[in-house]
């Protein structure tokens, strides 16, 4: 063969018929995934296949306890926190805009079938699983927003126009497509690569969730088979066909009638029984489950102790309390700001520049009575809050004597008020020199 032959382009291979999908290897997947059934072919076409051979979608992912726990914890926290509509009166004054139509929409009835907590939980779940959450604004005849109708994020396609604005294309269940302007859609965006749409956790955590699904399936089959992969029987002589059939029938009766893990097997003619067992530790089954749970928690930003993993400290902090604070500061706060900015920009907009949305973060400690009241005490002592403001946070009426609006002087100051005109400071609030 000459030099020229080395640079000649080889003749194209003859065209071959595509293999039957149920028997084809998905070489185009790039991960050695084998398509050996119509179900795997459908999962491959939908982008749900994994190297572990498990299809990962919203329903299968939520069947994993770690995924369900992460979604439940984050979406539940967002759903239960009070979301207030505020009005900026001046540079230093804010007040609740309870008279604004947006306040009634957010706090009372976002649409005709969902309650406020239900709506927020639904939108937050879409945001966690798909990276985006959409709600169509139904306008009022006199202006403003009448209702917010959630849209399936899998049916929404976002287009950026030449004017840098956005356009939303929604594919209806009947196959038709509707186009909406940017000011007609409330769009919550998670972590984004292009600044327009958020990335899906299911896309980037697909292999991790697929491994968890495969591990769970393996564990179920492992225990279903009695935690033994098999056994062998040694006979000193030679068994004929009749003896083999009798032995197989005896073993089948032994295994087919419920739990036999502690039963006794009677063998004849000097036969010996020995199990071929593989322990859970040898298969690293437990470690694999823990690793999958930790990885899933990292994808969602939930500290492992909230999913039941309290074996060792993590980068969240050395104690459970520090980890809980880390969750609020580094995970929950991110989602709360996403909601606040989306409602302020997409719903209030430029028409009401002094209207904005704000979550009441003080409600995060309402389950801890001691912490809540200790915080109130400090706020009262330092003049940050007055008694009526504290009572309002506890859903209580103002003081009947009319003195609940008085702010106490800080304990390390002389105080300029007349002691006879105000109530004494709370216990421990003064310094006796």
N, C-alpha and C positions, 0 to 999 in steps of 0.2 A: 504494500500500500504506500503510495507516494505522499509527499507533503500536502499536495492539493486535496487529497482525499480526506485529510484531517479537518479541513475547513468547509467541506461540502455540507450543505444542509441535508439532513436525513429525509428520506421520503416519508410523507405523512402516513401514519398507520391507518389501515383500513377501518372505516367506521364500524362500530359494534353496537349492537342493540343494548339499550339501557337495561340493567338487571331488574328483576322483579323487586319492587320496594320492600316486600317482606323478607327478602333474602340479601339485600344489597348492603354493602359497607359504605357508611357515610364518609367517604374520604374527603369530601369538600368541607366537612366540619372542622378539619384541622386538629382534632383531638383524639382521633382513633375511635370515634363513637360508631357503634355498629347498629344499624337499623335492621332489626330482625322481626318486626311486627308492624301491622298497620298503626297501632297506637304510638309506637316510637317514631314512625314516619310523620304522623300528625304533630307530635311534640317537636320534632326537628323543624318542620315547616313553620311552626309558631314561634320558634326560638326558645323553646322550653327544655330542650334536651341538655343532659349533663354527662360528664365522663363516667359518673357512677351509675348511669343507666336509669336515672329517675327523672321524671318530668317535673319541672319546678314552675308553678304558676301561683296565683294569689291563693287559691284554695289549698293546694298541697303545702305551700309554705306556712300557712296559718295552722296546719295540722301539727307542725313542730312546736313543742312547748316553748322553746326559747324565742322563736319568732312571735308566737301569739302573745307571750308575756311582754316582750318589748313594745309591740304595737298597742297592747292593752294599757300598759303603764303610761306611755307618752300621750296617747290619744285620750285616755281617761283624765290625765292631769289637765290637758287643754280644755276638755269638755266641762270640767267641774269648776274651773277658775272663773269668777265673775268677770265679764267683759263690759266695761263701761264706755259710754260715749261722753267725752269731755268737751268743754268749751273754754277757749283761752280768752279771758276777759281783757287782761293786759299782761305786761311782762311778768308780773309777779302773782297774778290771780288766776285760779282755775276753778271751775265749778262743773257739777254734773249737768249735762245737757239732756235731762230726762224729758224735756218737751220736744226734743228733736225727733223727727220720724225715724231716723236711723237707729235711735236708741230703742224704740219700740220694736223695730224689726229684729235687732240683734238679741235683745233681752226677752222678747215676748214670743214672737212667732215668725221665724224666717221664711216659712212657706206654709202651704195648706196642710201638710201632713207630718212635718218634723217639728220637734221641740228644739229649743236653743241648744241644749246639751247634745241632743241627738245629731243635730246639724253639724256642730263643731267636731264631734267625734267622727262622723262620716267623712268630713273634709280632711281631717287630720290623718285618718287611715289611708285615704287616697294619696295624701302628701308623703306619707311614710313609705308606702309600697311602690308607688309609681313616680314619686318625685314631683308631681304636680297635682293640684286640685282646682277644679273649675266650677263656677256657679254662674248661671245666667241671671242677669238683672232684669226683673220684670218692672218696667217703669209705671208710675202713677200718671193719671191723666193730668193732674195738677203739678206734676214734677216730683222728683224724688224716686225712691225705690219702693216698690210694693212688696216684692218677694224675691228670694234668692233660690234658684232651682239648680241643684247639683247636676253636673254633667259627668258622664263616664270618661275618665281621662284616657282610656284606650281608644275612644272614638273621636278625640279632639286632635286636630293638627294645627300647629301654630305657624303662621307665615309672617315674615318680616318684610314690610313694604319698602319701596325706594325712599319714602319719606321717613324711614326709621320707625314708623308706627307698626302696630301688630294687627293681624287679622286672624280670626279663629274660624276654622272649618270643622263643623260637627257633623258626623255621620250618624243619621238617625237609625233606629233599629230596623226600619223598613227598607234601608238601603239608600235613601235620599240623603242629600247633603245640604246643610244650612250654613251660611256664612254670617258671622257676627263681627261688629266693630270692636275695637279695643275697649271703648267706654261702655260696652254692653256686657262685659264679662268680669267677674271677680276671679283673679288668677293668683293662687298661692304657689310660689316657686321654692323648691328646695335647693340643695347644692347643685350648681349648674356649670356646665362646660362652655356653653355659648352665650350665657347671660339672658337667654330667652326662655328655655324650658329646663326643668330640673332633671337630674339623672335618677334612674330607677334603682332602688336597693336590690330588687329582684334580679336585675341584670348583672350587677357586680358581685352580688353574694350568691349567685346561682349555684356555683360549684360547692360552696360551703353548705348551703341548704340541701343540695342534692346528696352530699355526703351524709348529712344528718338523716335524711330520708332513707338512704341505703342502710345506714347503721341500725336504724329502728327496725327496718324490715328484716335485717339479719338477726337482730335480737329476738323478734317475734318468732321467726322460724326456729331459732336455736332453742327457745324454751318450749315451743310446741313439740319439738322432737325429744323432749325430756332432758335437755341440756347435754345430750350425748350425740355425737355424729355417727355412732354405730357401735358394734361389738363383734366379738368372734367367739366361737365355741370350738374347743379342742377335744377330739375323741380319740381314745387310744387305738381303736381298731378302724374298720372301714364300714361306713353306713351305706346300706342299700337304698334304693328309691323309696321303699316303704318307710324306712327309718327317717329319711330326710323329710318326707311329707309330714310324718307325725311330729317331728321336731319343729318344723315351720308352723304347723297348726297350733302347737302348744304356745310358741312365742307370740303368735298373732292374738290368741285368746288372752295372753298375759298383758299385752300392750293396748288392746282395744277396749278395755272396760274401765277407763278412768285413770286416776293417779296411781301409778305403780312404783313411784320413786323409792318407797321404803318396803316394798313387798319382797317375798321370797320366791325364788325360782328353783324348782326341783328338776334336776337333771339325772338321767339314768345312764347305766353302762359305763361309768367312770368318766363321763364328759365333764369338761371344765369350761366355765364361762368367764370371759374377761372383757371389760368395756374398752372401747377406743375413744376415750373422752378427751376433749380439748377444753381446758379451763378458760373462763372469761378473761383472766389475767394474761394467759398465754396468747390469746387472740387480741390483746390490747383493746378489748371492747369498751370497757369502762373509760379508759383514757381517751379513746376516740370520741365518745359521747361528750366528755367534759371539754375536749378541745373544740368541738363543733359549737357547743353552747357558748364558750368564751368568745369564739370568733364572731358568732352572730350578735352577741352583746356589743362587740366592738363596732360592728357595722351600724347599729342603731344608736350607739352612744349611751347605753344603759349600764350602770355599774353591775358587775356580776352578782353582788350580794342581793340585789333586788330580784334576781332570777333564782335565788336559792343557793348560790355558790359562795359560801362564807369560809372556805378553807384557808385562804391566805390573803394578805393585803395586796392591793394593786396600786397602780399609779394614780388612782382616784384619791388615795389617802390611806393612812394606816388604820383608821377606825371606821366603823359603820356610819357614824355621824358625819365624818369628813367626806365619805363617799356620797352620802345623801346630799350634802351641800354641793359637791362637785357635779352631781346630776342636775341640780337646779341651775347652777351657774353656767355649765358648759354644754348642756343638752337642751333642757327645757327653755331656757332664756332665748336660745336661738329660734325656736319655733314660735314663742310668744311675740317676739319682735317681727317675725315674718307675718303673723296675723295682723298685728297692729298697723304695720306700714301698708299692707294690702288693703285693709278696710279704709284707712285714712286716704289713700291715693285713689283707689278704684271706686269707692262708694261715696265718700265725702267730696273728694276732688277739689278743683279750684273754685267751685261754686260756694263752698263753705270753708274758707281757709283757716278759720278759727276752730273748726271741729276736728277732733282726732279721737282715735280709739286707744284704750289703755286697759290692760288686765290688772286686776287687783291682786298683786303678788302677796299681800299680807294674808290672803286666804290660804296660802300654802302651809301655814302653821296652825290652822284652825283645828286640826286633829290633836294638837299638843297643847293642852290647856295651860300647863305650867309655863311653857315657852311664850305662849301668847300673852298671858297676863304679866309676865316679867317684862316683856317688850312694852306693854301699855304703861307699866309703872315707870320705866325709864323715860318714855315719851312724855308722861305727865310731869315728872320731876324736872325735866330740862325744858319745859315749856314748849315742846314740839307740838303737843296735842292738848286739847282741853277735854274735860270729862264727857261733854256731849258728843264730841267726835269719837271718843272711845266707845261710848254707848251705841252710836250709830253703826260702828263696825260689828257690834254684837247684836245688831237688829233690835235695839232697845230704844225706847222713847227718851227725849231729853229730860233732864232733871226737872221735877215739878216746881222747885223753888226758884228756877230761873238763873241759878248761879253756875250752871254747867258750861257756860261759854267763857269762864274765866281761865286764863293761862297762868299757871304757877310760875314764880320766879325760880331760876336755876338755883340749886343748893349752895353754890360757891359764890353767890353774889349777895349784896346787902338787900336788894329788893327796893323798889321805889314806891310800891303800893301801900295803901293804908290797911294794916292788918285787920282793922275792924270792919272793913268793907268787903272782905273776901274770906273765903274759907281757909282754914289752916292747911298747910302743905301736907301731903301724905306722909305717913310714918316713915322716918328715915330720910326725909327729904331736906333736912336742914343741918347746918353745922353750928354747934354750940361752942363758942369760943370763950 
